[in-house]
Amino acid sequence: MSRIPTQKEYEMNELRVFRKQMEEVERLPLAERQGNAMEWFKDLMNDQKLIAERVGWLLNGSYGKGSFDSACRVIASPRMNQVAWCAITIANLEWRCPAKMAIASWKKLPVETRYIVNEAIRREIADAKKEGYCGEIKKNGKKLLYASFNRFEIGMPKEAVEDMSASGSVDSSVAYWKPKIKISATPDQIRAELKEQGAWDAEELSDNDANLGRILWIGAGYIKEEMRG
């Protein structure tokens, strides 16, 4: 029977996972990196609300504990360029855009647009500090609990766990929480996890939207079992 890792070992592993994610983006084929950079620039120009939302996800732990802990160290350091770090990090995690290309896109922005994006990110950082997210991982003021799978992890508030792991049908609860919970995984990764469960056939697993609900339901069950100890 394998030994349960210590909290420190767990945190170090999560940090390694985060760094590996960042490094993998840097090694993508050039054409893919260029295409991702174009999407990043387009959203910087036209969807500052989306940029701010993704920074909020970074700062509340939705991208995982490794990136969250790194973000906490950055926003706790007044000497760090917090806005730039957050922007580069979400460009990598969400848009899969390498750091140098993310910075180049940033520099191409008109001055007024750059100011708007800067202020949107600053507000998210200020809100994260106000909510005390770096005291413990939270979302909407609530601690996030994590379900770990082979390929990714999902964080959700305790209320979501209780709703989606209740006895009887929880379809309405899953439908309610599905758009509110960030899952940092591709449809193929989710499908692979569900396939290993052996409860759905290939045709059923071709429905990506249904798969999101299934993986949330399973994750809530995992967390509930851990809570029972």
PyMOL commands that set and color helices and strands:
alter all, ss='L'
color gray80, all
select helices_A, chain A and resi 7-26+30-46+48-59+65-75+82-93+99-108+111-131+158-164+171-180+187-197+204-206+208-228
alter helices_A, ss='H'
color red, helices_A
select strands_A, chain A and resi 138-139+142-148+153-157
alter strands_A, ss='S'
color yellow, strands_A
deselect
rebuild
show_as cartoon
